[in-house]
Amino acid sequence: MKHDKKLKLINRRKQSHKGMISKLPRVVVHRTNKHIYVQVVDSVNGKTLLSSGDVEIANTLKVKKTKTQISTLVGEDLAKKAKTKKIVAVTFDRGRFRYHGRVKALAEALREGGMKL
């Protein structure tokens, strides 16, 4: 049973990485049950250019928000940082996480912030 789950995760990751090789930077998403982290990685050199996460943003919040609302704030924060570094076009690497809920909210916030995914 566990082996089948592991294979499904591996296959989903392979499928999401199809056609990902490009010269554009990648937006890499990592999501846990409590947190969400995002990085902009230079695919050619393998260096992290920018990063953001909910831990960073949680310190500035005065009102408690849902995880989806916090994901939107993380996306907006990364879009602002990317604008300062003049990064406009990126590829979206969701990894093994489905494009649903918090991951989708993050991607939409990036698009609204002016990034082309």
Number of C-alpha atoms within 10 A of each C-alpha: 5 7 7 9 10 11 11 13 14 13 13 15 17 12 13 16 15 8 7 14 12 12 12 16 24 25 25 17 21 16 17 8 6 8 13 21 18 22 19 23 20 18 17 12 9 10 11 15 16 17 18 21 22 20 14 13 14 15 8 8 10 7 6 9 11 8 17 16 14 23 29 21 21 28 27 22 20 24 23 17 16 21 13 8 11 9 19 16 15 18 20 19 20 21 19 19 17 13 13 10 11 20 21 16 21 26 25 17 21 25 16 13 18 16 20 14 15
